[in-house]
Amino acid sequence: MSEGVVDKVDAEVDARGLNCPLPILKAKKALSGMASGQLLRVLATDPGSVRDFQAFARQTGNELVEQRQDGDVVAHVMRRR
């Protein structure tokens, strides 16, 4: 996975091969254990995850910093609110 704009994250979740809603649930669990302002990268292959993470960010107040596609993998970077 090539690096995007964000090169330093505090945690990473590998949700490749998982379908909705599992990438979101794994992200939610990881974010709950993180401090405010920390960055989480979630790697997903579910094509619907782009839209799902946008909605998740709106609903939770966590900032969606970056979404970057590399082949069939999308890296979603979120900042904990």
Rosetta silent file (secondary structure, phi, psi, omega in degrees, C-alpha in Angstrom):
SEQUENCE: MSEGVVDKVDAEVDARGLNCPLPILKAKKALSGMASGQLLRVLATDPGSVRDFQAFARQTGNELVEQRQDGDVVAHVMRRR
SCORE:     score description
SCORE:     0.000 S_00000001
   1 L     0.000  122.382  179.375    0.000    0.000    0.000 S_00000001
   2 L   -75.341  151.321 -178.890    1.538    3.280   -1.023 S_00000001
   3 L   -75.923  142.198  177.870    1.582    6.103    1.472 S_00000001
   4 L   -98.849 -150.167  178.307   -0.919    8.886    1.021 S_00000001
   5 L   -63.534  -39.851 -178.690   -0.968   12.389    2.433 S_00000001
   6 L   -89.560  116.219 -179.064   -1.009   10.947    5.951 S_00000001
   7 L  -106.493  -10.806 -179.314    2.229    9.098    6.621 S_00000001
   8 L  -125.431  114.294  175.366    1.989    8.706   10.412 S_00000001
   9 L  -119.081  157.242 -178.521   -0.956    6.923   11.992 S_00000001
  10 L   -88.858  -24.436  179.700   -1.379    5.783   15.580 S_00000001
  11 E  -154.374  156.183  178.867   -3.197    2.531   14.768 S_00000001
  12 E  -137.996  139.185  177.095   -4.145    0.440   11.761 S_00000001
  13 E  -118.705  128.703  177.518   -6.975   -2.024   11.189 S_00000001
  14 E   -97.259  103.738  179.631   -6.794   -4.571    8.367 S_00000001
  15 E  -110.841   21.839  179.066  -10.365   -5.117    7.184 S_00000001
  16 L   -64.126  136.314 -179.993   -9.402   -6.451    3.757 S_00000001
  17 L    88.066   -8.134  179.636  -11.752   -9.200    2.616 S_00000001
  18 L   -97.829  144.750  178.720  -14.508   -8.115    5.016 S_00000001
  19 L  -105.576  162.589  178.449  -17.848   -6.757    3.836 S_00000001
  20 L   -50.651  136.164    6.602  -20.131   -4.118    5.312 S_00000001
  21 L   -98.985   12.970 -172.689  -20.636   -3.546    8.183 S_00000001
  22 H   -60.098  -42.550  177.807  -17.497   -5.265    9.495 S_00000001
  23 H   -58.692  -39.568  178.930  -14.922   -2.613    8.404 S_00000001
  24 H   -67.396  -43.526 -179.678  -16.993    0.072   10.173 S_00000001
  25 H   -63.265  -39.948  177.777  -17.462   -2.054   13.289 S_00000001
  26 H   -66.283  -38.390  177.604  -13.728   -2.750   13.478 S_00000001
  27 H   -65.118  -44.152 -179.522  -13.014    0.973   13.033 S_00000001
  28 H   -59.682  -44.323 -179.836  -15.524    1.891   15.731 S_00000001
  29 H   -64.368  -44.477 -179.345  -13.935   -0.562   18.180 S_00000001
  30 H   -64.238  -43.900 -179.001  -10.406    0.682   17.411 S_00000001
  31 H   -63.357  -33.490 -177.517  -11.407    4.356   17.719 S_00000001
  32 H   -64.130  -23.940  179.599  -13.046    3.731   21.100 S_00000001
  33 L   -97.222    9.124 -176.266   -9.641    2.787   22.523 S_00000001
  34 L  -108.745  157.160  177.597   -7.828    5.793   21.090 S_00000001
  35 L   -82.880  156.562  178.063   -7.205    9.286   22.463 S_00000001
  36 L   -57.336  133.904  179.043   -8.734   12.382   20.909 S_00000001
  37 L    92.120  -13.860  179.644   -6.722   13.550   17.875 S_00000001
  38 L   -74.160  155.599 -177.223   -5.078   10.196   17.184 S_00000001
  39 E  -106.926  137.361  177.104   -5.198    8.783   13.643 S_00000001
  40 E  -120.847  130.525  173.494   -6.563    5.404   12.603 S_00000001
  41 E  -107.262  129.961  176.905   -5.983    3.839    9.173 S_00000001
  42 E  -117.535  124.093  177.329   -8.438    1.184    8.025 S_00000001
  43 E   -97.332  124.232 -177.332   -7.570   -0.943    4.985 S_00000001
  44 E  -138.427  150.703  176.787  -10.666   -2.284    3.218 S_00000001
  45 L  -111.800   -6.762  178.222  -11.514   -4.017   -0.050 S_00000001
  46 L   -69.648  117.686 -178.041  -15.309   -3.583    0.133 S_00000001
  47 L   -58.536  -28.897  179.173  -16.150   -1.089   -2.662 S_00000001
  48 L   -75.024   -7.579 -175.948  -18.994    0.292   -0.537 S_00000001
  49 H   -66.239  -27.361  178.824  -16.580    1.207    2.246 S_00000001
  50 H   -59.650  -51.787  179.211  -15.835    4.611    0.667 S_00000001
  51 H   -67.037  -40.191 -179.121  -19.438    5.695    1.102 S_00000001
  52 H   -61.285  -43.583 -178.662  -19.766    3.864    4.436 S_00000001
  53 H   -70.839  -31.295  175.761  -16.800    5.670    6.011 S_00000001
  54 H   -64.191  -44.959  178.959  -18.063    9.043    4.776 S_00000001
  55 H   -66.386  -41.394  179.552  -21.422    8.397    6.466 S_00000001
  56 H   -60.151  -42.023  179.165  -19.717    7.029    9.605 S_00000001
  57 H   -63.447  -44.787  178.712  -17.632   10.206    9.922 S_00000001
  58 H   -61.185  -42.406 -174.980  -20.730   12.418    9.595 S_00000001
  59 H   -73.689  -30.397 -173.069  -22.664   10.366   12.161 S_00000001
  60 H  -103.519  -16.912 -177.316  -19.908   10.103   14.779 S_00000001
  61 L    84.890   -0.863  173.791  -18.076   13.420   14.492 S_00000001
  62 L   -76.962  142.487 -176.275  -14.765   11.691   13.806 S_00000001
  63 E   -85.359  129.086  173.283  -12.889   13.407   10.966 S_00000001
  64 E   -87.615  102.337 -172.712  -12.318   11.489    7.740 S_00000001
  65 E   -78.742  -38.570 -174.394   -8.850   12.806    6.902 S_00000001
  66 E  -157.505  145.513  167.879   -8.138   10.768    3.784 S_00000001
  67 E  -132.644  119.723 -175.391   -9.488    8.061    1.507 S_00000001
  68 E  -132.705  126.247 -179.903   -6.931    6.667   -0.906 S_00000001
  69 E   -96.038  134.892  175.726   -7.413    3.814   -3.361 S_00000001
  70 E  -136.051   97.432 -174.648   -4.515    1.557   -4.331 S_00000001
  71 L    69.458 -126.932  179.745   -5.732   -1.226   -6.609 S_00000001
  72 L   -96.335    6.413  179.874   -8.650   -2.915   -4.869 S_00000001
  73 E  -105.258  131.528  175.006   -7.640   -1.656   -1.409 S_00000001
  74 E  -110.431  129.627  175.124   -8.949    1.605    0.018 S_00000001
  75 E   -99.562  120.854  178.059   -7.133    3.209    2.937 S_00000001
  76 E  -107.221  125.556  178.197   -9.449    5.259    5.139 S_00000001
  77 E  -114.113  124.128 -178.400   -7.730    7.547    7.651 S_00000001
  78 E  -121.258  144.108  174.436   -9.822    8.892   10.513 S_00000001
  79 E  -103.780  126.406 -179.474   -8.976   11.316   13.301 S_00000001
  80 L   -64.584  132.463  179.273  -10.543   10.466   16.670 S_00000001
  81 L   -73.437    0.000    0.000  -12.812   13.260   17.885 S_00000001
